[in-house]
């Protein structure tokens, strides 16, 4: 099976959502900030294809707990069992791909188009669930839980321990059913006294389970046996898997999830739609990377994997086209995609995902033109934490590296995909002025910059008091040495002294001319033996910021430095 699109109304934190799943990838990763309804999207699919005839629905499952508006979940899918094509099944409900249940009257599939079906789940104030196959040509038709069970949808969430036992709705049951051995074995076990129970018929799956475990990085020390599990404080029993004498439901969370994932994929011959919430849970980075690549290989030609994540490790293993960005505001869930229509922008985004994955997991971003700005914002984050009691993360704000000339294009691509964007950049290029004004005017983009024609280094040397300018000089002396720095300053006629032990260079001149010259030297590339690009590193940008913010009370409030930082504070606070 393969999902084409999904429509959700009035379900938990989602009032309205429409999602088209990328058709050029079978591995799909939902990303977004916390509370963006990613997990709710997966849960809606779990409900839509539930194999039960009932669900424990309560008032809180309705948006804002308002039961007057019914829950509606509508999913369109292809690659379903051939038996569904029969007219006495759902052959009269075939649709064009990609059409949600939206009232369009003409959804007759043309020759050669993939065939799709749409299931609609509803629940009203009675809290009774209903599942129907729908189209726009005829009345809905009920789809039973047994028929939904044929659609090969597996879910891996928090309760993987259940999947290590033989029981109703366990993945082991699905897998054993596919082998045709469960019913006889379980019936025999239940008919015998607990003390004499022999589940040897299920032990024939031991080699299969060990093989699946090995494929997904789960090792076993002994043969896999099926035995009765003793439930603490209960007279009831169930059967589960043992590695020797150790129940598998006592293994680590990561190992249980890996085995559950493997069993879900192997339980269906028609291709599983596997839903995995927070795929990184319990897994070390190396096992996580291996799992993602294995899942991508397993769904190369059939099935589909849809995951959620908050892990940058996962993002770095994904291509940009596999990502679906999820944002939620006031009950409206919107999704965005990275498509390849603009190849240059796509390549830049892919590069950023590899180098700066954290940024894509936030709801808002300060896009920094260069590494100095990036480091400065990190120091700024520490400053507002100490003085305002908030961090940027508390407001869902991350930092992204724009990459100089690509800053505007990068910021635009993020804005177009639902992120709240500000830009932190220099004002030393005349060509940038019109670009800045256009984004302020058209999109309301907040831009933190400096007086024309200054870069950050130039503005700092103009605005800082003498004592802090000396500390900025100390940073470069520590990095490059007294001799190199002395040569650079001497070439520009700047007066200084060197201490007796030749470990420190002390400026004697803090005039406006000297300040301008220092800013020019700090910004430009090195030539003719001069030190260039003094602070073009993230760590040095952060060190500059730390010096400034440690002495923030000394900064003149009339300076551009003070005004820019104040604007950054207000932007973060108001998100």
C-alpha positions as CSV (number, residue, x, y, z in Angstrom):
1,X,0.0,0.0,0.0
2,X,1.0,3.6,-0.5
3,X,-0.6,6.8,0.8
4,X,-1.3,9.6,-1.7
5,X,-2.9,12.2,0.5
6,X,-4.5,12.8,3.9
7,X,-7.2,15.2,5.1
8,X,-7.9,15.7,8.8
9,X,-10.6,17.8,10.5
10,X,-11.3,18.4,14.2
11,X,-8.9,15.7,15.5
12,X,-7.0,16.6,18.7
13,X,-4.8,19.6,17.9
14,X,-5.8,19.7,14.3
15,X,-8.8,21.7,13.2
16,X,-7.9,21.4,9.5
17,X,-5.0,19.7,7.6
18,X,-4.4,18.6,4.0
19,X,-1.3,16.6,3.3
20,X,0.0,15.4,-0.1
21,X,2.6,12.7,0.3
22,X,5.6,13.1,-2.1
23,X,5.3,10.5,-4.8
24,X,9.0,10.4,-5.8
25,X,9.9,8.9,-2.4
26,X,8.6,6.0,-0.4
27,X,10.5,7.1,2.7
28,X,9.0,10.2,4.2
29,X,10.2,12.2,7.2
30,X,7.9,14.6,9.0
31,X,9.8,17.4,10.8
32,X,8.9,20.5,12.7
33,X,9.0,22.2,16.0
34,X,7.4,20.6,19.1
35,X,3.6,20.7,19.1
36,X,3.4,21.0,15.3
37,X,1.0,18.0,15.3
38,X,3.4,15.6,13.6
39,X,2.5,12.8,16.0
40,X,-1.2,13.6,15.6
41,X,-0.8,13.1,11.9
42,X,0.6,9.6,12.5
43,X,-2.1,8.8,15.0
44,X,-4.8,9.8,12.6
45,X,-3.4,7.3,10.1
46,X,-3.3,4.7,12.8
47,X,-7.0,5.3,13.5
48,X,-7.9,5.5,9.9
49,X,-6.5,2.0,9.2
50,X,-7.1,0.5,12.7
51,X,-7.7,-3.2,12.7
52,X,-10.1,-3.0,15.6
53,X,-13.9,-2.5,15.3
54,X,-13.9,0.1,18.0
55,X,-11.6,2.7,19.4
56,X,-11.4,4.3,22.9
57,X,-12.6,7.7,21.8
58,X,-13.2,10.5,24.3
59,X,-14.2,14.2,24.2
60,X,-10.5,15.2,24.3
61,X,-9.9,13.6,20.9
62,X,-12.0,16.4,19.4
63,X,-10.4,19.7,18.5
64,X,-10.8,21.9,21.6
65,X,-12.9,19.1,23.1
66,X,-15.9,20.3,21.0
67,X,-17.9,17.2,20.1
68,X,-20.4,19.3,18.0
69,X,-17.9,19.1,15.2
70,X,-17.2,15.5,14.2
71,X,-13.8,14.1,13.6
72,X,-13.1,13.3,10.0
73,X,-10.0,11.6,8.7
74,X,-9.8,10.9,5.0
75,X,-6.9,9.0,3.4
76,X,-6.4,8.2,-0.3
77,X,-4.1,5.3,-1.2
78,X,-2.9,3.1,-4.0
79,X,-1.2,-0.3,-4.3
80,X,-4.0,-2.1,-2.4
81,X,-4.9,-5.8,-2.6
82,X,-6.3,-7.1,-5.9
83,X,-9.3,-8.4,-4.1
84,X,-10.5,-4.8,-3.5
85,X,-11.0,-4.4,-7.2
86,X,-14.0,-6.7,-7.3
87,X,-17.3,-4.9,-7.8
88,X,-18.8,-6.5,-4.7
89,X,-15.8,-5.1,-2.8
90,X,-14.7,-1.6,-3.7
91,X,-14.3,-1.7,-7.5
92,X,-17.0,1.0,-7.9
93,X,-15.0,3.4,-5.7
94,X,-11.8,3.6,-7.7
95,X,-10.5,7.2,-8.0
96,X,-7.9,9.3,-9.6
97,X,-4.7,9.6,-7.6
98,X,-4.3,12.6,-5.4
99,X,-8.0,13.5,-5.1
100,X,-9.1,13.9,-1.5
101,X,-12.8,13.6,-0.5
102,X,-13.6,17.3,-1.3
103,X,-16.8,17.2,-3.2
104,X,-15.3,17.2,-6.7
105,X,-17.8,15.3,-8.9
106,X,-15.5,13.9,-11.5
107,X,-12.9,11.6,-10.1
108,X,-13.1,8.8,-12.7
109,X,-9.6,7.4,-13.3
110,X,-8.3,7.5,-16.9
111,X,-6.6,4.6,-18.6
112,X,-3.1,4.1,-17.4
113,X,-3.5,6.2,-14.3
114,X,-2.8,4.5,-10.9
115,X,-5.9,3.3,-9.2
116,X,-6.7,4.8,-5.8
117,X,-9.2,4.3,-3.0
118,X,-10.3,6.6,-0.2
119,X,-11.2,5.6,3.3
120,X,-13.0,8.0,5.5
121,X,-13.1,7.8,9.3
122,X,-15.7,9.7,11.2
123,X,-16.7,10.0,14.9
124,X,-19.4,12.3,16.3
125,X,-20.6,13.2,19.8
126,X,-21.8,9.6,20.2
127,X,-18.1,8.6,20.3
128,X,-18.9,5.8,17.8
129,X,-16.3,5.3,15.0
130,X,-17.3,4.7,11.4
131,X,-15.1,3.6,8.5
132,X,-16.3,3.9,4.9
133,X,-14.8,3.8,1.5
134,X,-15.9,6.9,-0.3
135,X,-15.9,8.5,-3.7
136,X,-18.0,11.2,-5.4
137,X,-20.0,8.8,-7.7
138,X,-21.9,6.8,-5.2
139,X,-22.8,6.5,-1.5
140,X,-20.2,5.5,1.0
141,X,-19.6,1.8,1.7
142,X,-18.5,0.4,5.1
143,X,-15.1,-1.2,5.2
144,X,-14.7,-3.8,8.0
145,X,-11.9,-4.2,10.4
146,X,-10.9,-7.4,8.7
147,X,-10.7,-5.6,5.4
148,X,-8.7,-2.8,6.9
149,X,-6.3,-5.4,8.3
150,X,-5.5,-6.4,4.7
151,X,-4.1,-2.9,4.0
152,X,-0.8,-3.6,5.7
153,X,-0.4,-0.6,8.0
154,X,2.1,-1.1,10.9
155,X,2.6,1.4,13.8
156,X,5.7,1.6,15.9
157,X,5.3,4.0,18.9
158,X,5.8,4.0,22.6
159,X,4.4,0.6,23.4
160,X,6.9,-1.7,21.7
161,X,6.8,-4.2,24.6
162,X,3.4,-5.3,23.4
163,X,5.0,-6.4,20.1
164,X,7.3,-8.8,21.9
165,X,4.3,-10.9,23.0
166,X,1.8,-13.2,21.3
167,X,-1.5,-11.3,21.5
168,X,-4.2,-9.6,19.7
169,X,-2.9,-6.7,17.5
170,X,0.7,-7.6,18.3
171,X,3.1,-7.5,15.4
172,X,4.1,-11.0,16.3
173,X,0.5,-12.0,15.6
174,X,0.6,-10.3,12.2
175,X,3.9,-12.0,11.3
176,X,2.8,-15.4,12.5
177,X,-0.5,-15.1,10.7
178,X,1.4,-14.4,7.5
179,X,3.1,-17.7,8.1
180,X,-0.1,-19.6,8.9
181,X,1.0,-21.0,12.2
182,X,-0.5,-18.8,14.9
183,X,-4.0,-20.0,15.2
184,X,-3.1,-23.7,15.8
185,X,-0.3,-22.9,18.2
186,X,-2.2,-20.5,20.3
187,X,-5.3,-22.6,20.4
188,X,-3.2,-25.6,21.6
189,X,-1.6,-23.5,24.3
190,X,-4.8,-22.1,25.7
191,X,-6.3,-25.6,25.9
192,X,-3.5,-26.9,28.1
193,X,-2.7,-26.1,31.7
194,X,-0.3,-23.3,32.1
195,X,2.3,-25.5,33.8
196,X,2.4,-27.8,30.8
197,X,2.0,-25.4,28.0
198,X,4.2,-26.1,25.0
199,X,4.5,-23.4,22.4
200,X,6.9,-25.4,20.2
201,X,4.9,-24.7,17.1
202,X,5.8,-21.1,17.4
203,X,9.5,-21.9,18.0
204,X,9.7,-22.7,14.3
205,X,9.8,-19.0,13.7
206,X,12.9,-18.6,15.9
207,X,15.4,-18.5,13.0
208,X,13.2,-16.0,11.1
209,X,13.0,-13.7,14.1
210,X,16.8,-13.9,14.7
211,X,17.4,-13.2,11.0
212,X,15.1,-10.1,11.1
213,X,16.8,-9.0,14.3
214,X,20.2,-9.3,12.6
215,X,19.0,-7.3,9.6
216,X,18.1,-4.4,11.9
217,X,21.0,-4.6,14.3
218,X,19.4,-6.6,17.2
219,X,21.6,-9.5,18.4
220,X,20.6,-12.6,20.4
221,X,22.7,-14.8,22.6
222,X,20.4,-17.9,22.5
223,X,17.6,-19.5,20.5
224,X,14.4,-17.6,20.5
225,X,11.6,-19.4,22.4
226,X,8.0,-18.7,23.1
227,X,6.9,-19.1,26.7
228,X,4.2,-17.9,29.0
229,X,4.9,-14.5,30.6
230,X,4.1,-14.1,34.3
231,X,2.3,-10.8,34.9
232,X,3.3,-9.1,38.1
233,X,0.3,-8.9,40.5
234,X,-2.0,-10.7,38.1
235,X,-3.4,-14.2,37.6
236,X,-3.6,-13.7,33.9
237,X,-0.9,-14.9,31.5
238,X,0.2,-14.2,28.0
239,X,2.8,-15.7,25.7
240,X,6.0,-13.8,24.6
241,X,9.4,-14.2,23.1
242,X,12.4,-15.2,25.2
243,X,16.1,-14.9,24.4
244,X,17.1,-18.0,26.5
245,X,15.6,-17.1,29.9
246,X,15.2,-13.4,29.3
247,X,11.9,-12.0,28.0
248,X,12.4,-9.7,25.0
249,X,10.0,-7.2,26.4
250,X,12.7,-6.5,29.0
251,X,15.3,-5.6,26.4
252,X,16.2,-2.0,25.8
253,X,13.7,0.3,24.1
254,X,15.9,0.7,21.1
255,X,16.3,-3.0,20.5
256,X,12.5,-3.6,20.9
257,X,11.7,-0.9,18.5
258,X,14.2,-2.2,15.9
259,X,12.7,-5.7,16.1
260,X,9.2,-4.3,16.0
261,X,10.1,-2.4,12.8
262,X,11.6,-5.4,11.2
263,X,8.6,-7.6,12.0
264,X,6.2,-5.0,10.8
265,X,7.9,-4.9,7.4
266,X,8.2,-8.6,7.1
267,X,4.6,-9.3,8.2
268,X,3.1,-8.3,4.9
269,X,3.9,-9.5,1.4
270,X,2.1,-6.6,-0.3
271,X,4.3,-3.9,1.1
272,X,3.8,-2.3,4.5
273,X,2.9,1.3,5.2
274,X,5.0,1.7,8.4
275,X,4.4,4.6,10.8
276,X,7.2,5.3,13.2
277,X,6.8,8.1,15.8
278,X,10.1,9.7,17.0
279,X,12.2,7.1,15.2
280,X,15.3,8.2,17.2
281,X,13.8,6.9,20.6
282,X,16.2,4.6,22.3
283,X,18.7,4.4,19.4
284,X,22.3,5.5,19.3
285,X,23.3,7.6,16.3
286,X,25.1,4.7,14.5
287,X,22.1,2.4,14.9
288,X,19.8,5.2,13.8
289,X,21.7,5.9,10.6
290,X,21.8,2.2,9.8
291,X,18.0,1.9,10.4
292,X,17.1,4.8,8.1
293,X,19.2,3.3,5.2
294,X,17.7,-0.1,5.8
295,X,14.2,1.3,5.8
296,X,14.9,3.2,2.6
297,X,16.2,0.0,1.0
298,X,13.2,-2.0,2.1
299,X,10.7,0.4,0.5
300,X,12.5,0.8,-2.7
301,X,9.7,-0.6,-4.9
302,X,6.8,-1.3,-2.6
303,X,5.3,-0.1,0.7
304,X,6.0,3.2,2.4
305,X,7.6,4.5,5.6
306,X,6.4,7.6,7.3
307,X,8.4,8.8,10.3
308,X,8.5,11.7,12.7
309,X,11.7,13.0,14.3
310,X,13.3,15.7,16.4
311,X,16.8,14.4,15.7
312,X,19.4,16.2,13.5
313,X,21.0,12.8,13.0
314,X,17.9,11.6,11.1
315,X,17.8,14.8,9.0
316,X,21.5,14.4,7.9
317,X,20.6,10.9,6.6
318,X,17.6,12.2,4.6
319,X,17.5,13.9,1.2
320,X,15.7,17.2,1.2
321,X,13.0,15.7,-1.1
322,X,12.1,13.2,1.6
323,X,11.3,15.8,4.2
324,X,7.8,17.2,4.9
325,X,7.9,20.3,7.1
326,X,4.9,20.6,9.5
327,X,3.7,23.8,11.0
328,X,0.7,24.4,13.2
329,X,-1.0,27.7,14.0
330,X,-4.4,28.1,15.6
331,X,-5.5,24.6,14.7
332,X,-4.5,24.8,11.1
333,X,-1.7,22.4,10.2
334,X,0.2,23.2,7.0
335,X,2.9,21.2,5.3
336,X,5.7,22.2,3.0
337,X,8.1,20.4,0.8
338,X,11.6,20.8,-0.6
339,X,11.2,20.2,-4.3
340,X,13.8,20.1,-7.0
341,X,12.2,22.7,-9.3
342,X,14.9,25.3,-8.5
343,X,18.0,23.1,-8.6
344,X,20.4,25.8,-7.2
345,X,18.2,26.5,-4.2
346,X,17.6,22.8,-3.6
347,X,21.3,22.1,-3.6
348,X,21.9,24.9,-1.1
349,X,19.1,23.5,1.1
350,X,20.6,20.0,0.9
351,X,23.9,21.4,1.9
352,X,22.4,23.2,4.9
353,X,20.6,20.1,6.0
354,X,23.9,18.2,6.2
355,X,25.7,21.0,8.0
356,X,23.0,22.7,10.1
357,X,20.2,20.2,10.6
358,X,19.1,21.7,13.9
359,X,17.8,24.8,12.2
360,X,15.1,22.8,10.3
361,X,13.6,21.6,13.6
362,X,12.7,25.0,14.8
363,X,9.6,27.2,14.1
364,X,11.6,30.4,13.7
365,X,15.1,31.2,12.6
366,X,17.7,34.0,12.7
367,X,19.5,33.5,9.4
368,X,23.0,34.7,9.8
369,X,25.1,36.0,6.9
370,X,28.4,34.6,8.2
371,X,30.1,32.7,10.9
372,X,30.9,35.8,13.0
373,X,27.2,36.6,13.2
374,X,26.3,33.0,13.9
375,X,28.7,33.0,16.9
376,X,27.5,36.4,18.1
377,X,23.9,35.1,18.2
378,X,25.0,32.2,20.3
379,X,26.5,34.6,22.9
380,X,23.3,36.7,22.6
381,X,21.3,33.6,23.5
382,X,23.3,33.2,26.7
383,X,22.8,36.9,27.4
384,X,19.0,36.9,27.3
385,X,19.0,33.6,29.3
386,X,20.9,35.3,32.1
387,X,19.1,38.6,32.0
388,X,15.6,37.9,30.8
389,X,15.2,34.3,31.9
390,X,14.4,33.0,28.4
391,X,16.4,31.2,25.8
392,X,15.7,31.4,22.1
393,X,14.8,27.7,22.2
394,X,11.9,28.6,24.6
395,X,10.4,30.6,21.8
396,X,11.2,27.9,19.2
397,X,14.0,30.1,17.7
398,X,17.1,28.5,16.1
399,X,20.1,29.8,14.2
400,X,20.9,29.2,10.6
401,X,24.0,29.9,8.6
402,X,23.0,31.8,5.4
403,X,26.4,31.5,3.7
404,X,27.2,35.0,2.5
405,X,25.9,35.6,-1.0
406,X,23.2,32.9,-0.7
407,X,21.7,34.4,2.5
408,X,18.7,36.0,0.8
409,X,17.9,33.0,-1.3
410,X,18.3,30.7,1.7
411,X,16.1,32.8,3.9
412,X,13.5,33.1,1.2
413,X,13.3,29.3,0.8
414,X,12.8,28.9,4.6
415,X,10.2,31.6,4.7
416,X,8.3,30.0,1.8
417,X,8.2,26.7,3.9
418,X,6.5,28.2,6.9
419,X,9.4,29.3,9.1
420,X,9.3,32.6,10.8
421,X,12.4,34.3,9.5
422,X,14.7,37.2,10.5
423,X,18.1,38.0,8.9
424,X,21.2,39.2,10.6
425,X,23.7,40.6,8.1
426,X,26.2,43.3,7.2
427,X,25.5,46.6,5.5
428,X,28.7,46.8,3.5
429,X,27.3,46.0,0.0
430,X,25.2,48.7,-1.8
431,X,23.5,45.9,-3.8
432,X,22.0,44.4,-0.7
433,X,20.1,47.6,0.3
434,X,17.4,47.1,-2.3
435,X,17.1,43.4,-1.5
436,X,16.6,44.2,2.2
437,X,14.0,46.8,1.5
438,X,12.1,44.5,-0.8
439,X,11.8,41.8,1.8
440,X,10.8,44.2,4.5
441,X,8.1,45.6,2.2
442,X,6.7,42.5,0.6
443,X,7.1,39.9,3.4
444,X,7.6,42.0,6.6
445,X,10.9,40.3,7.1
446,X,12.8,41.6,10.2
447,X,16.4,42.4,9.3
448,X,19.1,43.1,11.9
449,X,21.9,45.1,10.3
450,X,24.3,48.0,10.7
451,X,24.9,51.6,9.6
452,X,25.9,51.8,6.0
453,X,28.5,50.9,4.8
454,X,29.5,48.8,7.8
455,X,30.1,45.1,8.3
456,X,29.8,43.7,11.9
457,X,33.5,44.2,12.6
458,X,33.4,47.9,11.5
459,X,30.3,48.6,13.6
460,X,31.8,47.1,16.7
461,X,35.1,49.0,16.5
462,X,33.0,52.2,16.0
463,X,30.6,51.7,18.9
464,X,32.5,49.9,21.6
465,X,34.2,51.7,24.5
466,X,38.0,51.7,24.5
467,X,38.4,48.9,27.1
468,X,36.3,46.5,25.0
469,X,38.2,47.4,21.8
470,X,41.4,46.4,23.6
471,X,39.8,43.1,24.4
472,X,38.9,42.5,20.8
473,X,42.5,43.2,19.9
474,X,43.6,40.7,22.6
475,X,41.5,37.9,20.8
476,X,43.6,38.3,17.6
477,X,46.9,38.6,19.5
478,X,46.0,35.3,21.2
479,X,45.2,33.7,17.9
480,X,47.9,35.1,15.6
481,X,50.6,36.2,18.0
482,X,52.0,39.7,18.9
483,X,54.5,39.8,16.1
484,X,51.9,39.3,13.3
485,X,49.5,41.7,14.9
486,X,52.1,44.3,15.4
487,X,53.1,44.1,11.7
488,X,49.5,44.5,10.6
489,X,48.9,47.6,12.8
490,X,52.3,49.2,12.0
491,X,51.5,49.0,8.3
492,X,48.5,51.3,8.9
493,X,50.4,53.6,11.3
494,X,48.4,52.7,14.4
495,X,50.2,53.5,17.6
496,X,50.6,50.7,20.1
497,X,53.0,49.3,22.8
498,X,54.1,45.8,23.4
499,X,54.4,44.6,27.0
500,X,57.8,43.5,28.4
501,X,57.2,39.8,28.1
502,X,55.9,40.3,24.5
503,X,52.6,38.6,25.2
504,X,50.3,41.5,24.8
505,X,49.8,44.4,22.5
506,X,48.3,47.6,23.9
507,X,46.7,50.3,21.8
508,X,47.5,53.9,22.4
509,X,45.1,55.5,19.9
510,X,41.3,55.2,19.9
511,X,40.5,58.0,17.6
512,X,37.7,57.8,15.0
513,X,40.2,57.3,12.3
514,X,41.9,54.4,14.2
515,X,38.5,52.8,14.8
516,X,37.6,53.0,11.1
517,X,41.0,51.5,10.2
518,X,40.7,48.7,12.7
519,X,37.3,47.8,11.3
520,X,38.6,47.7,7.8
521,X,41.5,45.5,8.8
522,X,39.3,43.1,10.7
523,X,36.9,42.7,7.8
524,X,39.2,42.4,4.8
525,X,41.2,39.4,3.6
526,X,44.9,39.3,4.5
527,X,47.5,40.6,2.0
528,X,51.0,41.9,2.0
529,X,51.8,40.1,5.2
530,X,48.8,41.5,7.1
531,X,46.4,39.4,9.1
532,X,43.0,39.3,7.5
533,X,39.4,38.3,8.4
534,X,40.1,38.5,12.1
535,X,36.8,37.0,13.4
536,X,35.5,34.9,10.6
537,X,34.9,31.9,12.8
538,X,31.9,30.8,14.9
539,X,33.9,30.4,18.1
540,X,35.5,33.9,17.6
541,X,32.1,35.5,16.9
542,X,30.9,33.9,20.1
543,X,33.9,35.2,22.0
544,X,33.3,38.7,20.8
545,X,29.7,38.5,21.9
546,X,30.6,37.2,25.3
547,X,32.9,40.2,25.9
548,X,30.2,42.6,24.8
549,X,27.4,41.1,26.8
550,X,29.5,40.8,29.9
551,X,29.9,44.6,29.7
552,X,26.5,45.4,28.3
553,X,25.8,48.2,30.8
554,X,28.8,50.1,29.4
555,X,27.4,50.2,25.8
556,X,26.0,53.6,24.7
557,X,22.3,53.2,24.1
558,X,22.5,55.6,21.2
559,X,24.8,53.3,19.2
560,X,23.7,51.1,16.3
561,X,25.1,48.1,18.2
562,X,22.7,48.7,21.2
563,X,19.8,49.3,18.9
564,X,20.4,46.2,16.8
565,X,20.7,44.0,19.9
566,X,17.6,45.6,21.4
567,X,15.7,44.8,18.2
568,X,16.8,41.2,18.4
569,X,15.6,40.9,22.0
570,X,12.2,42.3,21.0
571,X,11.8,40.0,18.0
572,X,12.5,36.9,20.1
573,X,10.3,38.1,23.0
574,X,7.3,38.7,20.7
575,X,7.3,35.3,19.0
